[in-house]
Amino acid sequence: MATLEKIRSKGVLLLVVVGVALLSFIIGDFLTQGSTFFNKARETVAEINGEKISILTYQDMLDQITVFQKFETGQQNIDEQTMQQIRAFVWDQLVREKLLLTETEAIGLTVSKEELSDQLIGNNIHPMIQQRRFFADESGRFNRTLLLQFLNFKDDEPTDYQMQETLNDYKKLWIFLERTVKFSILQEKYNILMSNVVVANSLQAKSNFDLSTKHFDVQYLVKPYYSLQDAEFTVTDKEIKAKYNEQINRYRQEPNVSINYVSLPIQPRDVDYEETERFINNLKDEFASTDDIIEVVNMNSDIQYTGRNYSASTVPAYYKEFAFSGKKGDVTEPAFVNNAYSMARIIETGISLPDSVKLRHIFLLSSQESKADSIIKAVKSGANFGELAKKYSAVTQTANNDGEIGWIVDGEEALDKEIMNNALAKPVKDIFTYKNAQGTQIIQIMEKTAPKKKVKLAILERSVVASSKTQSAIFNEAKRFAAGLKAADFDSIARQNNFIVRQANDIYQSNDNVQNIPHSRNIVRWVFDNSKGTVSDVFECDNELIVAVITDVNKSKYRSIDKVSSQIRSEIIRDKKAEKLIAEFNDKIKNANTLSGIAEELQLEVKSAENVNFTSYQFGSEGFEPSVIGKVAGMTDNKLSSPIKGNSGVFMVQVNDVTKDDSEIDIAYEKQNLSSRLKYSLSNMILMDMRNNAEISDNRLTFY
């Protein structure tokens, strides 16, 4: 009881303590959840109509198509330019998928498991699967057995790290193919559904047929817009604003930024040329006399010595005469060629070897190496090398092509030097093995080119490059220029330093680079993180340093009126010229009612256009003039048109002759043909409409 009384007497204090504890718990929980929330926000690469897309989803798609690219091209190394294209493709595909899925889910359109399975591994294999080179047999045709072998191998248990990596790639490749096929089926279903609402009727079909079978020979006059001076016409700001509002959708834009920048190339200076020349001269005697040419060259040269044999077609042109007229041990004097100092020494002459060799192989993983002898014995006994490659080789790309590697040129680094030396020295059809940490290769020589006279040459070459001291000097120049620089002074200070100021307008978030500046994605990130008037620090972009100032930031959905006012002004002036020229034509018609008479009044030449048809793209020699062609298509013999406002000027036309094809109309065919033409661009039009109406937030700058 005493304890209970104490609790009661401290009731208010306890309430405060408990309240504080609860508040701490709630705040702590909120902060934890808030942390998760903000982390999720940082992980969002895109938001499409309110749906957040995780960077993990985007990266998974990127990994999948990267693997696909490697399998499709057979190249394991993807350069930065190709990688940029892949990232852009993945983004576009991601947006397309999300927009289409939103539409198809709303109308209950789906792809069933049975449909997908049928086009992946069933009786109706999708072209996306059939056209893959890694599922093709020796004739280049799709082979379902190879597809099934791929799928079975994909789910194998890995026996080593390399096999694990291979299986991971196989799984990514299959996920990409499956996803692409599923999206393609859904897209096709949706397109068919939408295209069914676009149908040409009989009247449209007959009208289109009649127009397409008529051909017109016409005479015409044209008075070009350039015959009037722009200065004759006044355009007010009110007119520009009215025109801008009338066609506002023409000026849609993504957020973009413009900059001015200076570029300081990292190039060698006089001191670097002097130092490189001194370096090569200091090595001259040692290069000529050493017994260990490999060490001297490989320690000092940009070109590594590999014991390569040069033919007349592969030796550097400036050493050709020396290489094939000299003797073993001869050495050139150091020379400056192609921005490098170099010298050469003849190591061996009298060599006769082919330039290239065609090979095929079977690659056995470490766990399969014990089968090498029996496979070689089987091949020598007449077994089909290609079938054995498909059965045993771990390299799918070559295994699917009967193990064929293809032609390898002597001197290329496509193969290990030991393999190449063996291949060049051994006879055609011979078989040899090559073993390394990854496994054992069984290699057969298929063909060779004819032997050529060759020479073994050691070349010690040193390119002239900007030294670290020169690089530091150039970097310090850029830093001094950028330090404390204000936007208003950017151009004048640049001129004082003899720097050329360049412009880069309309930089978008999706740009991988600024103009042609290599590896300048970091500049793209910077411009969207800063405001107008901000001057950058020094950006290092490969072999040039960039300092930039933001000159314009456009976040509006539409280009501002001041950005397009000159364009609109030109359009209004053209309209006013057309009005004046039409009035001029109409005035002359009062005095002359023939084309030749009007031509004389206006001092114009009567021109001819033959075989004009409603489907024509060009009118006579005047270029693209759809309004004129449309007018002609509705005219009869000897009728003179009213003035026509064209693209390049004002026209008057007269039809001299109309011919009509004798073919009879097939209404059903014409309806189908016209409907097909109408449907042709429908899917892209729908997608563009979806994009225009969608709320798409692109956060790729945060990650790439």
Secondary structure, DSSP 4 states (H G I P E B T S, - for coil): -HHHHHHHHTHHHHHHHHHHHHHHHHHHHHHHHHHHHHHHHHTEEEEETTEEEEHHHHHHHHHHHHHHHHHHH--S---HHHHHHHHHHHHHHHHHHHHHHHHHHHHT----HHHHHHHHTSSS--HHHHT-GGGB-TTS-B-HHHHHHHHHHHTSPPSSHHHHHHHHHHHHHHHHHHHHHHHHHHHHHHHHHHHTT----HHHHHHHHHHHHEEEEEEEEEEEGGGS-GGG----HHHHHHHHHHTGGGGB---EEEEEEEEEE----HHHHHHHHHHHHHTHHHHHH-S-HHHHHHHH-SSPP--PEE-TTTS-GGGHHHHHHS-TT-BPPPEEETTEEEEEEEEEEEEEE-SEEEEEEEEEEGGGGGGHHHHHHHHHTT--HHHHHHHH-S-HHHHTTTTEEEEEETT-SSS-HHHHHHHHHSPTT-EEEEEETTEEEEEEEEEEPPPEEEEEEEEEEEE----HHHHHHHHHHHHHHHTT--GGGHHHHHHHTTPPEEEEEEEETT-SSSTT-TT-HHHHHHHHHS-TTPBP--EEETTEEEEEEEEEEE-SSB--HHHHHHHHHHHHHHHHHHHHHHHHHHHHHTT--SHHHHHHHHT---EEEEEE-TT-S--TTS---HHHHHHHHT--TTPBPPPEE-SSEEEEEEEEEEEE--PPP-HHHHHHHHHHHHHHTHHHHHHHHHHHHS-EEE-GGGT-
